[in-house]
């Protein structure tokens, strides 16, 4: 449905391009995840789709039509829910929704209907008369989402929509996004939370430095990456043993008594278990196999800090 072809964009003051030849295909009625470290180019890509920026090279097509032509016939059909709160804190929830529905040029009956639907969709009935600035983090995120829905869009661009919310609100927001896609709409979902992408996205792309490193279904993105081993022990292994592991596996990650070997050959498993037994360390949990999304992401993007 959405076809991105070789998109390039460089901000005027920037030394390197924010997008450097991005090509992707996003299917209708799906939630497509966009992952990448800070500065990867996710927001820039979303801004191009939202029409806030224009590609300097490359093309965007929706349903085989150039983006601008597709939007001309239906200006509210793509909505952006930005990272930052995009509402007026002194206005109530209902006033904010009415204002943003009005900005889209909707006639009064349609505006009222869309606002009522957005309120119901984001479960905001109990707070419609509260000033937005007084809402909790979870309710603010729900209002941000509801504002994005006031134009009854077909495509929703979500830029880290769950930052700063509790697990209950996160669960609600993820379910809401799934409901939206299940109704045949399309979602581009940028997030740093791998477990969210794993939970809701049919396909995803991992970006870094303005380029797509890999894209496909979750299984496709994980396939071909080195297997990972995670072991959790009942007590700390002796220093000498961890030093020995570090020498053999430079990418070893440790958190308390939990050790992750991102690139581990099955043939080494028996030797590692023997080492643990010899050191008298009891094993609590062990997981071996294809990397999860976070491990695949780290293998692809490496560990160097970006900012
Ligand atoms: P984050 O996860 O931190 O939100 P991102 O993946 O969304 O990052 P972008 O915000 O698209 O990345 O930024 C891509 C690159 O473009 C970065 O190097 C960033 O510093 C640069 N950039 C973004 N906005 C501007 C701007 N207005 N002017 C100059 N450079 C910019």
Boltz pocket constraint, residues with backbone or C-beta under 6 A from the ligand:
constraints:
  - pocket:
      binder: B
      contacts: [[A, 11], [A, 12], [A, 13], [A, 14], [A, 16], [A, 17], [A, 18], [A, 36], [A, 37], [A, 38], [A, 39], [A, 40], [A, 41], [A, 42], [A, 43], [A, 44], [A, 45]]
      max_distance: 6.0
